[in-house]
Structures are given as structure tokens and as C-alpha cells.
């Protein structure tokens, strides 16, 4: 994994650079999609969704 696996509460940045990161980010979103507002997980969720949007705009998403 690249930067997606390096999420830290103090910096909390997310970057999806490859399909492996993309799959990890989708999995992680599934794990924290019910995060309480203003929690660390809610912030992580927002960052992951934004990183996925950037990746999807840049790369065609493969299925399967």
C-alpha cells in the first residue's frame, strides 16, 4: 500500500495512487461508513471519499 495505509489522526491525509490503494480505500469506507459525526473516523471517511473521487476522475475504474 502507499499513502492510504498511512492515515494518522494528527495529519489524516489520504492519497489513492494505484488500484490497490483504491480497493483498500473502498474497503475501509465500508468499515467506517457509520462513523459518528466529528470523530476521527468521520474525518477519515471524508478524506477517503475525496481521494477516491480524485482517483476516479484521473483513472478509468476497473471492475472485478
N, C-alpha and C positions, 0 to 999 in steps of 0.2 A: 504494500500500500504506500501511497505517497501522503500528501498533506492531510487528506481526510482522516487518517488514523491518528493525526497529531492534534486533535482538538483538545484544548485545555481551557478550563473555566476562566482563567485570567486573561487569555488572549482570544480564545474562541474564534478562530478563523477556519474556513473550510474552502478547499480547492479541489475540484474534480478534474484531474488531468488525463485520465485514461478510463477505459471501460470497466476495469476492475474497481477503480475508485467509485465510478458511477453505481455499480451494483452494490458496493458496500454502503454508499450513501442512501440508496433506496431501502436497503435492509435496516439501516439504523433509523431512518424515518419511521418505518413500520414499528420499530421497538419503542419509539418515544412520541408517537403521534398524539397521545393523550396527555402530554405534559401539562402541568399546571402553569397558568399564566405567570410570567415574570420569574420562572425558575430557570436554572442553568440549562435544563433540557429544552425548555421552550426557546431559549436563545439559540441553542444548538440546532433545533429544528428549523428555525428561520434561516440560519446560515446555510444549512444543508440544502434547503429548498432553493435558496438563491444560487448556490453553487451548481445545483443540478440544472437550473434554468439557463445559466451561462453555458454550461457544457452542451445542453441540448441545442442551443442556438448555434453553437460552433461545430458540433459533430452530429452526423446522422446517427440516430439511436438504433442499435442492432437489437433484434428480438431473439429470444431463445437462450 
